[in-house]
């Protein structure tokens, strides 16, 4: 377990829960599906227990390196600054129970305890699931940064983040925000290929192409404005000089949008 290097982020590569889940067939034979379900979900208590196995230590060292790489960037520095010190952010493996109930290759950010937000956030993430070989926007560091953006939102706004009057894009405002943060991060790394609006548009594009798509989408621009006004991470990102930064350049993007509207041009698809 790595507690102090990335405060308030805690890395815990415990796989004890997986060892417990190995007894699921026995639990079902003895007590039926109910006992099996209790064992499968109850094993999550070990997510926060020290595990000294080589597998756990390997996970923790991999995460240490990824977080160092992220923290050493301008976007990463802003992201860590935005995390409230008093609320821990646990990063743990994306285990077999989660893969069974969700996408087998995914990452999830949630509250440790929805009834006690002081216990912080939990990111379920396994770096070996991610590689740019699969699809655009699937490098291990980009996915981890994406989830940390969600953790920042959870930590700063709690449940209310889903209830604010954000001009949502088909219920996808939080994903839009995290994807845009990864765009800025990629720009800061000097990468030419960025991404379009959200996970529903996995196409890559140049800096100019992505800006053009964004500037033609009124809802997207409204979401950018919303996050500029309310989100502490966004306020820090607006100061950065990355080539792509829609939060900083919102005024210019709006001017482009208004020109298209006045010209009566159709929105690009």
PyMOL commands that set and color helices and strands:
alter all, ss='L'
color gray80, all
select helices_A, chain A and resi 16-21+24-48+54-71+74-82+96-101+117-119+127-129+140-162+173-188+207-215+218-230+232-237+250-263
alter helices_A, ss='H'
color red, helices_A
select strands_A, chain A and resi 2-6+9-11+89-92+108-111+121-124+194-195+204-205
alter strands_A, ss='S'
color yellow, strands_A
deselect
rebuild
show_as cartoon
